[in-house]
Structures are given as C-alpha cells and as structure tokens.
Amino acid sequence: MRGFAVVHGVLAALFACLALLLVAISAREAWEVLNMDLGPKAAQLVIEAVGVLAAAVVALQIAQTITEEEVIRSAHISAPTRVRRFLSRFMVVVVVALAIEALVATFRAAHEDSTELLHAAAMVLAVGVLLAGWGVFIRMNRYAEELEPEAMREAQEEDEKLK
C-alpha cells in the first residue's frame, strides 16, 4: 500500500507541474493580447486563455484530490460517503472546465464559423447532462449513506488528518 501512495504522490506532482505549465501558457496568451489592438481577435484570445486556465484548475484539483485522498488519508474509496465526496470534488472542476470550453466554442462559432454552432450547442448540452447525472448520483448516494452512518463518521474522522 505504501508503494501505491508513492505512485499517487508522483502522479499528483506531475498533475501540479502540468497545471503550472498551463498557467504559463495562459499568461503568454494574455501577454499577446496586451500587445495587440483590443477587438474581436483579442477577445477570442482572452476567452481561450480562460479555457486554458480552467484546464489548469482541473489539473490542480486532481493533484490536490489525489494527494488528500490517496497520500495523506490513505483512504480506500469504498464507502458511499467517500465515493460521493471524491467524485463531487472531481465533477465540480470538470463541469466548470467543460462549461468554459463550451463558452469558448460558442464564441468562436459565432464570430468565425457559424457551422460550428451545433458542435458548441452539443457541448453545452453535454454539460447539462453531466450536471443532471451528477445530481441524480448525489441523490441516490444519500440513500446509501443513510444505511451506513458509520461510514460518514469515518470520513469525517479522516478529515481531521488535513487540519
């Protein structure tokens, strides 16, 4: 089990490093915008930079989640409470990142190629489906948690390791 914790630690570090690289790429794009005329092209670059930053947030969140769940807590994701908490942390950033990418695709399609609007609408629909599915999962998971109250207490005790 200790070997798995080490591997998870390495993976978390790689996610964090790649997130920092994405931040640098986004900053470079923002710098390019400052050196050009402010207009539709500049707006498009800013929106793309926001999309890259959203991907960086996702990578950092994954790094943090892996570190907290697998390295610090050494939690085994089997109880309903742990599964819900783990997936919820991940889904928040994924849904936000996809929503931002859908926004970027919508602006790009509206300003450059209107034939891509269907693709952008499909992305927005996918975000809605993810949110709805996540909501159903949380609702159904609550019933499972009520059957295992000791798992909730254990998860709360594990949270003490992070303080």
Backbone as a chain_set.jsonl record, in Angstrom:
{"seq": "MRGFAVVHGVLAALFACLALLLVAISAREAWEVLNMDLGPKAAQLVIEAVGVLAAAVVALQIAQTITEEEVIRSAHISAPTRVRRFLSRFMVVVVVALAIEALVATFRAAHEDSTELLHAAAMVLAVGVLLAGWGVFIRMNRYAEELEPEAMREAQEEDEKLK", "coords": {"N": [[0.824, -1.195, 0.0], [2.011, 1.18, 0.665], [3.659, 1.635, -1.517], [1.764, 2.214, -3.501], [0.874, 4.657, -2.518], [3.154, 6.208, -2.903], [3.366, 6.166, -5.71], [0.954, 7.457, -6.318], [1.578, 9.932, -5.202], [3.62, 10.788, -6.925], [2.164, 10.972, -9.316], [0.37, 13.006, -8.587], [2.171, 15.129, -8.277], [3.053, 15.377, -10.928], [0.645, 16.156, -12.193], [0.347, 18.65, -10.929], [2.641, 20.013, -11.853], [2.118, 20.074, -14.619], [-0.16, 21.625, -14.552], [0.909, 24.074, -13.757], [2.412, 24.605, -16.028], [0.34, 24.981, -17.875], [-0.757, 27.31, -16.794], [1.343, 29.084, -17.322], [1.262, 29.064, -20.133], [-1.243, 30.206, -20.545], [-0.776, 32.723, -19.434], [1.098, 33.683, -21.259], [-0.517, 33.905, -23.54], [-2.253, 35.899, -22.634], [-0.446, 37.989, -22.397], [0.173, 38.399, -25.083], [-2.252, 39.455, -25.918], [-2.235, 41.913, -24.655], [-0.446, 43.245, -26.212], [-1.699, 43.837, -28.587], [-4.267, 45.241, -30.739], [-7.305, 45.961, -29.115], [-10.0, 44.019, -29.71], [-12.284, 41.911, -31.569], [-10.572, 39.693, -32.137], [-8.725, 39.858, -30.048], [-10.464, 39.452, -27.909], [-11.2, 36.824, -28.393], [-8.745, 35.513, -27.944], [-8.449, 36.044, -25.209], [-10.624, 34.655, -24.155], [-9.883, 32.065, -24.894], [-7.578, 31.866, -23.337], [-8.729, 31.857, -20.824], [-10.024, 29.405, -20.967], [-7.796, 27.69, -21.037], [-6.759, 28.249, -18.52], [-8.833, 27.199, -17.007], [-8.496, 24.494, -17.53], [-6.073, 24.207, -16.231], [-6.88, 24.596, -13.59], [-8.462, 22.332, -13.272], [-6.466, 20.34, -13.473], [-4.888, 21.007, -11.213], [-6.777, 20.621, -9.205], [-7.236, 17.899, -9.445], [-4.69, 16.993, -8.733], [-4.624, 17.878, -6.061], [-6.785, 16.438, -4.972], [-5.948, 13.769, -5.36], [-3.657, 13.81, -3.754], [-4.734, 14.407, -1.181], [-6.657, 12.335, -0.814], [-5.381, 9.862, -1.437], [-2.712, 9.931, -0.601], [-2.298, 11.468, 1.832], [-4.581, 10.806, 3.482], [-4.742, 8.126, 2.904], [-7.009, 6.841, 2.018], [-9.484, 4.431, 1.26], [-11.521, 4.092, -1.361], [-14.482, 3.097, -0.865], [-16.74, 3.247, 0.711], [-20.024, 4.733, 0.546], [-20.116, 7.486, 1.245], [-17.453, 8.356, 0.952], [-17.061, 7.875, -1.783], [-18.955, 9.624, -2.929], [-17.972, 12.115, -2.056], [-15.407, 12.152, -3.198], [-15.935, 11.932, -5.991], [-17.557, 14.197, -6.301], [-15.824, 16.353, -5.821], [-14.163, 16.086, -8.023], [-15.994, 16.273, -10.149], [-16.988, 18.898, -9.966], [-14.904, 20.578, -10.905], [-14.53, 19.499, -13.45], [-17.008, 19.923, -14.724], [-17.154, 22.727, -14.632], [-14.877, 23.396, -16.162], [-15.568, 22.209, -18.639], [-17.843, 23.702, -19.204], [-16.732, 26.233, -19.572], [-15.136, 25.685, -21.805], [-17.187, 25.117, -23.604], [-18.313, 27.624, -23.764], [-16.187, 29.024, -24.963], [-16.134, 27.664, -27.416], [-18.648, 28.393, -28.383], [-18.422, 31.211, -28.683], [-16.348, 31.264, -30.557], [-17.561, 29.954, -32.722], [-19.686, 31.677, -33.224], [-18.384, 33.97, -34.081], [-16.534, 33.219, -36.027], [-17.082, 30.787, -37.552], [-20.085, 29.808, -38.308], [-21.109, 27.328, -38.79], [-20.17, 25.681, -36.876], [-21.74, 26.004, -34.676], [-23.584, 24.056, -33.927], [-21.94, 22.081, -32.885], [-20.944, 23.468, -30.654], [-23.341, 23.838, -29.255], [-23.913, 21.202, -28.659], [-21.881, 20.68, -26.844], [-22.655, 22.359, -24.732], [-25.076, 21.137, -24.083], [-24.054, 18.667, -23.248], [-22.747, 19.439, -20.91], [-24.96, 20.117, -19.373], [-26.21, 17.589, -19.187], [-24.237, 16.196, -17.766], [-24.339, 17.627, -15.33], [-26.979, 17.057, -14.527], [-26.861, 14.243, -14.312], [-24.947, 14.003, -12.312], [-26.302, 15.195, -10.205], [-28.405, 13.317, -9.846], [-26.859, 11.12, -9.102], [-25.791, 12.038, -6.642], [-28.136, 12.323, -5.168], [-29.104, 9.654, -5.108], [-26.973, 8.482, -3.806], [-27.12, 9.549, -1.293], [-29.142, 8.102, -0.068], [-27.856, 5.634, 0.239], [-25.867, 6.395, 2.013], [-27.35, 6.865, 4.299], [-27.906, 4.321, 5.097], [-25.476, 3.47, 6.005], [-24.312, 4.908, 8.439], [-21.982, 4.874, 9.935], [-19.915, 4.993, 8.104], [-19.959, 7.645, 7.301], [-19.157, 8.891, 9.665], [-16.548, 7.854, 9.844], [-15.387, 9.008, 7.547], [-15.499, 11.692, 8.253], [-13.773, 11.656, 10.432], [-11.393, 11.055, 9.122], [-11.017, 13.44, 7.829], [-9.894, 15.019, 9.747], [-7.176, 14.558, 9.56], [-6.295, 16.379, 7.713], [-6.237, 18.835, 8.877]], "CA": [[0.0, 0.0, 0.0], [2.892, 2.34, 0.701], [4.093, 1.844, -2.9], [0.688, 2.91, -4.202], [0.876, 6.044, -2.05], [4.276, 6.875, -3.574], [2.981, 6.356, -7.114], [-0.052, 8.52, -6.328], [2.279, 11.186, -4.948], [4.302, 11.168, -8.175], [1.118, 11.403, -10.249], [-0.114, 14.304, -8.131], [3.211, 16.113, -8.608], [3.003, 15.591, -12.383], [-0.533, 16.983, -12.469], [0.63, 20.016, -10.473], [3.613, 20.608, -12.788], [1.436, 20.36, -15.882], [-1.054, 22.753, -14.293], [1.741, 25.289, -13.796], [2.73, 24.834, -17.439], [-0.862, 25.559, -18.478], [-0.839, 28.701, -16.314], [2.332, 29.848, -18.085], [0.738, 29.214, -21.498], [-2.328, 31.183, -20.469], [-0.173, 34.045, -19.206], [1.679, 34.11, -22.527], [-1.626, 34.346, -24.39], [-2.712, 37.187, -22.102], [0.58, 38.97, -22.758], [-0.029, 38.688, -26.506], [-3.434, 40.319, -26.027], [-1.853, 43.267, -24.234], [0.363, 43.854, -27.269], [-2.455, 43.947, -29.831], [-5.458, 46.077, -30.656], [-8.412, 45.285, -28.454], [-11.093, 43.8, -30.642], [-12.79, 40.524, -31.537], [-9.455, 38.739, -32.087], [-8.202, 39.908, -28.686], [-11.458, 38.811, -27.045], [-11.092, 35.38, -28.623], [-7.547, 35.043, -27.243], [-8.71, 36.091, -23.769], [-11.518, 33.54, -23.842], [-9.075, 30.844, -24.972], [-6.705, 31.851, -22.163], [-9.572, 31.435, -19.7], [-10.198, 27.964, -21.124], [-6.549, 27.025, -20.626], [-6.703, 28.362, -17.059], [-9.796, 26.237, -16.456], [-7.831, 23.188, -17.584], [-5.067, 24.224, -15.167], [-7.593, 24.394, -12.326], [-8.821, 20.912, -13.224], [-5.253, 19.576, -13.174], [-4.522, 21.252, -9.813], [-7.772, 19.984, -8.348], [-6.958, 16.461, -9.472], [-3.486, 16.803, -7.911], [-4.991, 18.039, -4.653], [-7.645, 15.324, -4.586], [-5.109, 12.568, -5.249], [-2.796, 13.961, -2.579], [-5.51, 14.294, 0.055], [-7.355, 11.059, -0.665], [-4.558, 8.667, -1.58], [-1.409, 10.039, 0.058], [-2.43, 11.898, 3.228], [-5.57, 9.999, 4.197], [-4.659, 6.714, 2.513], [-8.403, 6.392, 2.031], [-9.895, 3.443, 0.274], [-12.819, 4.585, -1.795], [-15.448, 2.014, -0.931], [-17.973, 3.685, 1.369], [-20.781, 5.7, -0.259], [-19.733, 8.863, 1.574], [-16.151, 8.627, 0.34], [-17.251, 7.916, -3.238], [-19.646, 10.874, -3.264], [-17.088, 13.254, -1.833], [-14.331, 12.1, -4.178], [-16.486, 12.269, -7.314], [-18.056, 15.569, -6.306], [-14.678, 17.26, -5.978], [-13.713, 15.974, -9.398], [-17.042, 16.729, -11.072], [-17.088, 20.359, -9.93], [-13.935, 21.2, -11.802], [-14.757, 19.032, -14.822], [-18.181, 20.618, -15.262], [-16.79, 24.13, -14.856], [-13.95, 23.453, -17.299], [-16.317, 21.944, -19.867], [-18.721, 24.849, -19.46], [-15.895, 27.296, -20.134], [-14.792, 25.268, -23.171], [-18.399, 25.298, -24.412], [-18.414, 29.069, -23.993], [-15.163, 29.35, -25.962], [-16.599, 27.132, -28.703], [-19.787, 29.204, -28.815], [-17.911, 32.491, -29.184], [-15.59, 31.021, -31.78], [-18.519, 29.638, -33.782], [-20.479, 32.867, -33.524], [-17.571, 35.001, -34.732], [-15.699, 32.734, -37.125], [-17.661, 29.75, -38.413], [-21.39, 29.502, -37.726], [-21.426, 25.906, -38.949], [-19.718, 25.009, -35.653], [-22.664, 26.272, -33.576], [-24.175, 22.791, -33.494], [-20.926, 21.46, -32.02], [-20.931, 24.218, -29.395], [-24.59, 23.527, -28.554], [-23.77, 19.844, -28.132], [-21.043, 20.776, -25.645], [-23.493, 22.936, -23.669], [-25.997, 20.068, -23.705], [-23.281, 17.678, -22.501], [-22.543, 19.982, -19.562], [-26.241, 19.962, -18.687], [-26.403, 16.161, -18.896], [-23.317, 15.873, -16.667], [-24.882, 18.194, -14.095], [-28.168, 16.289, -14.15], [-26.414, 12.923, -13.874], [-24.267, 14.178, -11.03], [-27.364, 15.429, -9.226], [-29.061, 12.037, -9.593], [-25.899, 10.311, -8.355], [-25.731, 12.532, -5.258], [-29.422, 11.989, -4.534], [-29.151, 8.212, -4.854], [-25.908, 8.159, -2.874], [-27.57, 9.939, 0.049], [-29.875, 6.971, 0.496], [-26.862, 4.639, 0.652], [-25.186, 6.917, 3.205], [-28.234, 6.702, 5.453], [-27.812, 2.921, 5.508], [-24.16, 3.259, 6.614], [-23.904, 6.151, 9.125], [-20.609, 4.753, 10.445], [-19.001, 5.416, 7.035], [-19.91, 9.111, 7.363], [-18.312, 9.236, 10.812], [-15.167, 7.542, 9.473], [-14.927, 10.019, 6.586], [-15.275, 12.934, 8.999], [-12.561, 11.466, 11.229], [-10.255, 11.155, 8.199], [-10.825, 14.858, 7.511], [-9.047, 15.596, 10.787], [-5.786, 14.441, 9.119], [-5.943, 17.507, 6.859], [-6.227, 20.089, 9.639]], "C": [[0.868, 1.259, 0.0], [3.398, 2.676, -0.708], [3.034, 2.571, -3.718], [0.639, 4.38, -3.801], [2.004, 6.829, -2.726], [3.927, 7.152, -5.036], [1.933, 7.457, -7.227], [0.595, 9.888, -6.077], [2.99, 11.702, -6.195], [3.284, 11.675, -9.196], [0.579, 12.781, -9.877], [0.894, 15.407, -8.47], [3.229, 16.411, -10.11], [1.802, 16.44, -12.778], [-0.278, 18.433, -12.077], [1.607, 20.718, -11.415], [2.955, 20.967, -14.114], [0.444, 21.511, -15.718], [-0.272, 24.067, -14.34], [2.149, 25.63, -15.232], [1.534, 25.455, -18.163], [-1.059, 27.015, -18.038], [0.133, 29.578, -17.091], [1.858, 30.079, -19.523], [-0.372, 30.254, -21.528], [-1.792, 32.601, -20.265], [0.465, 34.577, -20.482], [0.602, 34.607, -23.489], [-2.148, 35.707, -23.934], [-1.722, 38.298, -22.454], [0.447, 39.372, -24.221], [-1.205, 39.631, -26.706], [-3.08, 41.757, -25.655], [-1.061, 43.999, -25.31], [-0.385, 43.976, -28.598], [-3.648, 44.873, -29.633], [-6.585, 45.284, -30.007], [-9.588, 45.214, -29.415], [-11.545, 42.354, -30.556], [-11.683, 39.471, -31.448], [-8.867, 38.685, -30.677], [-9.168, 39.224, -27.713], [-11.379, 37.296, -27.17], [-9.878, 34.814, -27.895], [-7.753, 35.024, -25.73], [-9.593, 34.916, -23.359], [-10.763, 32.221, -23.913], [-8.125, 30.735, -23.78], [-7.485, 31.419, -20.925], [-9.81, 29.932, -19.764], [-8.975, 27.183, -20.695], [-6.394, 27.106, -19.103], [-7.671, 27.39, -16.394], [-9.198, 24.834, -16.465], [-6.762, 23.098, -16.497], [-5.718, 23.994, -13.804], [-7.988, 22.93, -12.177], [-7.604, 20.08, -12.844], [-4.824, 19.773, -11.717], [-5.492, 20.574, -8.859], [-7.565, 18.476, -8.306], [-5.731, 16.159, -8.612], [-3.823, 16.887, -6.428], [-5.828, 16.857, -4.167], [-6.833, 14.043, -4.412], [-4.248, 12.643, -3.997], [-3.577, 13.747, -1.289], [-6.085, 12.898, 0.254], [-6.414, 9.857, -0.623], [-3.234, 8.725, -0.821], [-1.574, 10.387, 1.538], [-3.372, 10.999, 4.014], [-5.358, 8.507, 4.001], [-6.048, 6.089, 2.538], [-8.63, 5.369, 0.938], [-11.322, 3.785, -0.104], [-13.756, 3.392, -1.954], [-16.769, 2.426, -0.301], [-18.687, 4.717, 0.503], [-20.385, 7.156, -0.004], [-18.433, 9.24, 0.879], [-16.274, 8.74, -1.169], [-17.892, 9.232, -3.645], [-18.718, 12.069, -3.123], [-15.984, 13.309, -2.884], [-14.844, 12.526, -5.554], [-16.987, 13.704, -7.379], [-16.932, 16.58, -6.491], [-14.208, 17.271, -7.423], [-14.742, 16.567, -10.363], [-17.188, 18.251, -11.084], [-16.139, 20.974, -10.946], [-14.125, 20.752, -13.244], [-15.92, 19.782, -15.453], [-17.856, 22.08, -15.541], [-15.864, 24.264, -16.065], [-14.675, 23.205, -18.617], [-17.257, 23.085, -20.213], [-17.928, 26.007, -20.067], [-15.494, 26.947, -21.561], [-15.992, 25.415, -24.104], [-18.609, 26.774, -24.734], [-17.412, 29.513, -25.047], [-15.621, 28.879, -27.34], [-17.764, 27.948, -29.248], [-19.319, 30.534, -29.38], [-17.154, 32.307, -30.491], [-16.548, 30.767, -32.951], [-19.317, 30.876, -34.185], [-19.683, 33.9, -34.307], [-16.811, 34.509, -35.949], [-16.419, 31.8, -38.091], [-18.98, 29.284, -37.809], [-21.792, 28.045, -37.909], [-21.003, 25.108, -37.716], [-20.663, 25.238, -34.47], [-23.325, 24.996, -33.059], [-23.22, 22.048, -32.552], [-20.907, 22.15, -30.654], [-22.188, 23.916, -28.581], [-24.535, 22.123, -27.952], [-22.91, 19.841, -26.873], [-21.847, 21.33, -24.47], [-24.481, 21.886, -23.164], [-25.28, 19.003, -22.869], [-23.019, 18.153, -21.073], [-23.827, 19.828, -18.752], [-26.512, 18.514, -18.3], [-25.485, 15.725, -17.752], [-23.844, 16.388, -15.33], [-26.09, 17.4, -13.609], [-27.777, 14.902, -13.626], [-25.736, 12.975, -12.523], [-25.292, 14.387, -9.923], [-28.089, 14.141, -8.857], [-28.139, 11.139, -8.761], [-25.865, 10.733, -6.89], [-27.006, 12.158, -4.514], [-29.477, 10.502, -4.169], [-28.112, 7.804, -3.807], [-26.301, 8.518, -1.448], [-28.331, 8.798, 0.722], [-28.91, 5.895, 0.986], [-26.14, 5.103, 1.908], [-26.034, 6.729, 4.455], [-28.207, 5.269, 5.974], [-26.5, 2.621, 6.22], [-23.683, 4.53, 7.321], [-22.471, 6.087, 9.659], [-19.59, 5.176, 9.382], [-18.868, 6.935, 7.016], [-19.021, 9.545, 8.522], [-16.837, 8.98, 10.503], [-14.597, 8.576, 8.518], [-14.643, 11.338, 7.294], [-14.032, 12.836, 9.876], [-11.311, 11.569, 10.353], [-9.978, 12.6, 7.832], [-9.925, 15.541, 8.537], [-7.566, 15.533, 10.395], [-5.339, 15.645, 8.317], [-5.851, 18.813, 7.615], [-4.908, 20.33, 10.286]], "O": [[0.504, 2.275, -0.591], [3.55, 3.847, -1.056], [3.356, 3.438, -4.531], [0.393, 5.248, -4.638], [1.819, 7.993, -3.082], [4.169, 8.25, -5.538], [2.008, 8.297, -8.124], [0.195, 10.884, -6.68], [2.968, 12.898, -6.486], [3.514, 12.685, -9.861], [0.358, 13.624, -10.747], [0.507, 16.493, -8.902], [3.399, 17.56, -10.515], [1.925, 17.343, -13.605], [-0.646, 19.347, -12.814], [1.419, 21.891, -11.739], [3.205, 22.038, -14.668], [0.237, 22.287, -16.651], [-0.746, 25.055, -14.901], [2.222, 26.802, -15.602], [1.708, 26.36, -18.979], [-1.484, 27.852, -18.834], [-0.213, 30.695, -17.478], [2.033, 31.169, -20.066], [-0.431, 31.084, -22.435], [-2.299, 33.556, -20.853], [0.39, 35.773, -20.766], [0.791, 35.614, -24.172], [-2.449, 36.568, -24.761], [-2.125, 39.417, -22.771], [0.59, 40.546, -24.563], [-1.161, 40.509, -27.568], [-3.57, 42.703, -26.271], [-1.01, 45.229, -25.32], [0.242, 44.198, -29.634], [-3.992, 45.239, -28.509], [-6.795, 44.108, -30.302], [-10.099, 46.238, -29.869], [-11.232, 41.651, -29.595], [-11.842, 38.465, -30.756], [-8.551, 37.609, -30.169], [-8.742, 38.507, -26.807], [-11.479, 36.575, -26.178], [-9.968, 33.746, -27.289], [-7.294, 34.109, -25.046], [-9.343, 34.263, -22.345], [-10.979, 31.344, -23.076], [-7.893, 29.64, -23.269], [-6.96, 30.698, -20.076], [-9.799, 29.257, -18.735], [-9.093, 26.133, -20.063], [-5.951, 26.147, -18.47], [-7.368, 26.825, -15.344], [-9.377, 24.074, -15.513], [-6.564, 22.036, -15.908], [-5.172, 23.281, -12.963], [-7.868, 22.353, -11.096], [-7.698, 19.205, -11.983], [-4.436, 18.81, -11.055], [-5.09, 20.022, -7.834], [-7.704, 17.852, -7.254], [-5.724, 15.19, -7.852], [-3.364, 16.067, -5.633], [-5.6, 16.339, -3.074], [-7.01, 13.319, -3.433], [-4.122, 11.662, -3.263], [-3.144, 13.004, -0.408], [-6.015, 12.341, 1.349], [-6.636, 8.928, 0.154], [-2.692, 7.688, -0.44], [-1.051, 9.684, 2.403], [-3.017, 10.49, 5.077], [-5.756, 7.708, 4.848], [-6.24, 4.969, 3.01], [-8.053, 5.435, -0.147], [-12.221, 3.768, 0.737], [-13.824, 2.765, -3.011], [-17.824, 1.981, -0.752], [-18.037, 5.492, -0.198], [-20.329, 7.961, -0.935], [-18.326, 10.314, 0.288], [-15.653, 9.614, -1.775], [-17.44, 9.886, -4.585], [-18.691, 12.941, -3.991], [-15.662, 14.38, -3.4], [-14.247, 13.385, -6.203], [-16.851, 14.359, -8.413], [-17.078, 17.55, -7.235], [-13.894, 18.322, -7.981], [-14.379, 17.288, -11.292], [-17.485, 18.828, -12.13], [-16.546, 21.805, -11.758], [-13.907, 21.537, -14.167], [-15.824, 20.228, -16.597], [-18.244, 22.613, -16.58], [-16.053, 25.152, -16.896], [-14.432, 23.903, -19.601], [-17.447, 23.401, -21.388], [-18.41, 26.682, -20.977], [-15.507, 27.812, -22.437], [-15.834, 25.794, -25.264], [-19.029, 27.127, -25.836], [-17.753, 30.297, -25.933], [-15.508, 29.617, -28.319], [-17.853, 28.168, -30.455], [-19.772, 30.944, -30.448], [-17.301, 33.101, -31.42], [-16.359, 31.308, -34.041], [-19.586, 31.086, -35.367], [-20.252, 34.631, -35.118], [-16.473, 35.307, -36.823], [-16.373, 31.998, -39.305], [-18.988, 28.456, -36.897], [-22.719, 27.574, -37.251], [-21.44, 23.97, -37.54], [-20.419, 24.724, -33.379], [-23.593, 24.882, -31.863], [-23.643, 21.464, -31.554], [-20.859, 21.484, -29.619], [-22.118, 23.756, -27.363], [-25.053, 21.891, -26.86], [-23.179, 19.085, -25.939], [-21.738, 20.835, -23.348], [-24.697, 21.76, -21.959], [-25.837, 18.498, -21.895], [-23.065, 17.358, -20.135], [-23.785, 19.451, -17.58], [-26.993, 18.246, -17.199], [-25.903, 14.972, -16.872], [-23.804, 15.681, -14.324], [-26.209, 17.105, -12.419], [-28.306, 14.447, -12.612], [-25.928, 12.092, -11.687], [-25.165, 13.825, -8.835], [-28.36, 13.899, -7.681], [-28.59, 10.477, -7.826], [-25.904, 9.887, -5.997], [-26.956, 11.726, -3.362], [-29.853, 10.144, -3.054], [-28.346, 6.889, -3.018], [-25.866, 7.866, -0.499], [-28.185, 8.559, 1.921], [-29.129, 5.308, 2.046], [-25.832, 4.29, 2.779], [-25.509, 6.467, 5.537], [-28.457, 5.029, 7.155], [-26.405, 1.639, 6.955], [-22.741, 5.17, 6.854], [-21.82, 7.119, 9.819], [-18.513, 5.667, 9.724], [-17.787, 7.459, 6.747], [-18.218, 10.467, 8.376], [-15.976, 9.787, 10.854], [-13.444, 8.981, 8.663], [-13.67, 12.023, 6.98], [-13.314, 13.821, 10.046], [-10.29, 12.104, 10.785], [-8.834, 12.959, 7.553], [-9.266, 16.532, 8.223], [-6.779, 16.365, 10.847], [-4.143, 15.922, 8.235], [-5.423, 19.817, 7.045], [-4.728, 21.341, 10.965]]}, "num_chains": 1, "name": "protein.A"}
